Amino acid sequence: MEELHEAQAAASIVVLFKALILLGIWASLVVFGVKTAKKKNRSPHWMWLGIHPVGALVAFILVMCLDPLKLCPQCAQPAPSGARFCPYCTFNLAPAEPAAPPSA
């Protein structure tokens, strides 16, 4: 009888340890997903899908695959990185053309 209780206790500890590892992986996916989204000027609200462990993995992969956005210097709204004009205020986002040297 004593051996049965020890075996059940050992099995419970192993199950608890595995659950803690999975919980740590799940939480780290959400945390790193939020950090990555902020670094790319994307909304960190994608990681609300992380309420479910599979959703956390999907949202993390999605955020990693998205192109970063740049912020408009005039209205501070996000614009696609290849945009020439801000979609909100039509500010010219293209880099200024270098002036040609005057010909003599």
C-alpha positions as CSV (number, residue, x, y, z in Angstrom):
1,M,0.0,0.0,0.0
2,E,2.9,2.4,0.9
3,E,4.5,1.7,-2.5
4,L,1.3,2.6,-4.3
5,H,1.2,6.0,-2.6
6,E,4.8,6.6,-3.5
7,A,4.3,5.7,-7.1
8,Q,1.2,7.9,-7.3
9,A,3.1,10.8,-5.7
10,A,6.0,10.4,-8.2
11,A,3.7,10.3,-11.1
12,S,1.9,13.4,-9.9
13,I,5.2,15.2,-9.6
14,V,6.2,14.3,-13.1
15,V,2.8,15.4,-14.5
16,L,3.1,18.7,-12.5
17,F,6.6,19.3,-13.8
18,K,5.5,18.7,-17.5
19,A,2.5,21.0,-17.0
20,L,4.9,23.8,-15.6
21,I,7.2,23.4,-18.6
22,L,4.3,23.7,-21.0
23,L,2.9,26.7,-19.1
24,G,6.4,28.4,-19.3
25,I,6.6,27.8,-23.1
26,W,3.1,29.1,-23.6
27,A,3.8,32.3,-21.5
28,S,7.1,32.9,-23.3
29,L,5.4,32.7,-26.7
30,V,2.9,35.4,-25.6
31,V,5.7,37.6,-24.1
32,F,8.0,37.3,-27.0
33,G,5.1,37.8,-29.4
34,V,4.2,41.1,-27.7
35,K,7.8,42.3,-27.8
36,T,8.2,41.4,-31.4
37,A,4.9,43.1,-32.4
38,K,6.0,46.3,-30.6
39,K,9.4,46.2,-32.2
40,K,7.8,46.0,-35.7
41,N,5.3,48.8,-34.9
42,R,2.5,46.3,-35.0
43,S,-0.4,46.0,-32.5
44,P,0.4,43.7,-29.6
45,H,-3.3,42.8,-29.4
46,W,-2.6,39.9,-31.8
47,M,-1.4,38.1,-28.8
48,W,-4.9,38.0,-27.3
49,L,-5.1,34.9,-29.4
50,G,-2.6,33.5,-26.9
51,I,-5.4,32.8,-24.4
52,H,-5.4,29.4,-26.0
53,P,-2.0,27.6,-26.3
54,V,-2.4,26.9,-30.0
55,G,-3.6,30.4,-30.6
56,A,-0.4,31.7,-28.9
57,L,1.7,29.6,-31.3
58,V,-0.3,30.8,-34.4
59,A,-0.2,34.4,-33.3
60,F,3.5,34.3,-32.6
61,I,4.3,32.8,-36.0
62,L,2.0,35.4,-37.6
63,V,3.7,38.3,-35.9
64,M,7.2,37.0,-36.8
65,C,6.2,36.8,-40.5
66,L,4.6,40.3,-40.8
67,D,6.7,43.1,-42.2
68,P,7.5,45.9,-39.9
69,L,5.6,49.2,-40.2
70,K,7.1,52.7,-40.2
71,L,5.5,55.6,-38.4
72,C,4.6,58.7,-40.3
73,P,6.6,61.7,-38.9
74,Q,3.6,64.0,-39.3
75,C,0.6,62.1,-37.9
76,A,2.4,59.2,-36.1
77,Q,0.2,56.6,-37.7
78,P,1.7,53.3,-38.9
79,A,2.3,52.9,-42.6
80,P,3.6,49.9,-44.6
81,S,7.3,49.9,-44.9
82,G,7.2,50.3,-48.7
83,A,4.7,53.1,-48.8
84,R,5.6,56.4,-50.5
85,F,2.8,58.4,-48.9
86,C,1.0,58.1,-45.5
87,P,-2.4,56.5,-46.0
88,Y,-3.8,58.8,-43.3
89,C,-2.4,62.3,-44.0
90,T,-0.8,61.8,-47.4
91,F,2.6,63.0,-46.1
92,N,5.4,62.1,-48.5
93,L,7.3,59.2,-46.8
94,A,9.8,58.8,-49.6
95,P,13.3,59.8,-48.7
96,A,14.4,63.2,-50.0
97,E,16.2,63.0,-53.3
98,P,19.8,64.2,-53.0
99,A,20.2,67.5,-54.8
100,A,22.2,67.2,-58.1
101,P,25.4,69.2,-58.0
102,P,25.2,72.4,-60.1
103,S,26.8,72.0,-63.5
104,A,29.5,74.6,-64.3
